[in-house]
């Protein structure tokens, strides 16, 4: 499957307007997380566990805030 087809499939799994990034946990897809910098390994693991914890709440649908920082690309 090519990238466009895979992206279209992922976006179709989110029941709201959105784009990428998309995170799929089990059978549920979510828009996000949107990050302004690349987390280190420990932060990445904490983020993954947090996303999995939210997935266990049957009524959970979305969480959002404004960006608190500009995008850091490492350049």
C-alpha positions in Angstrom: 0.0 0.0 0.0 1.5 3.4 -0.9 1.8 6.3 1.5 -1.2 8.2 0.2 -3.5 5.2 0.5 -2.2 4.5 4.0 -2.7 8.1 5.1 -6.2 8.2 3.6 -7.0 5.0 5.6 -5.6 6.5 8.8 -7.5 9.8 8.4 -10.7 7.9 7.7 -10.3 6.2 11.1 -10.6 9.5 12.9 -14.3 10.5 13.4 -13.5 14.3 13.2 -11.9 16.8 11.0 -8.2 16.5 11.2 -5.1 15.5 9.4 -1.8 14.1 10.5 -0.3 13.0 12.9 -2.7 10.1 13.7 -2.1 7.6 16.5 -4.0 4.3 16.4 -4.4 2.5 19.7 -6.4 -0.7 19.3 -9.3 -0.1 17.0 -9.5 3.7 17.8 -7.6 6.4 15.9 -6.9 9.8 17.2 -5.5 13.0 15.7 -2.3 13.8 17.5 -0.2 14.1 19.5 1.1 17.3 18.1 4.6 18.0 19.5 6.9 21.0 19.0 10.1 19.0 19.6 11.2 15.4 19.6 10.9 13.9 23.0 13.7 11.9 24.5 13.3 8.2 25.1 11.9 8.5 28.7 9.4 11.3 27.6 8.4 9.1 24.6 7.6 6.2 26.9 5.6 8.4 29.3 3.7 9.9 26.4 2.8 6.4 25.0 1.7 5.2 28.4 -0.5 8.3 28.8 -2.1 7.8 25.4 -2.8 4.2 26.3 -4.3 5.2 29.7 -6.7 7.6 28.0 -7.8 4.8 25.6 -9.1 2.8 28.6 -11.8 5.5 29.4 -14.8 4.5 27.3 -16.1 8.1 26.8 -12.7 9.6 25.9 -12.8 11.4 22.6 -10.3 14.3 22.4 -8.0 16.6 24.2 -6.4 19.8 22.9 -4.6 23.0 23.8 -2.8 25.8 22.0 0.9 25.4 21.2 3.0 26.8 24.0 6.2 26.9 22.0 7.4 27.2 18.5 8.4 24.2 16.4 11.9 23.0 17.1 13.4 21.1 14.1 16.9 20.6 15.5 18.5 22.8 12.9 
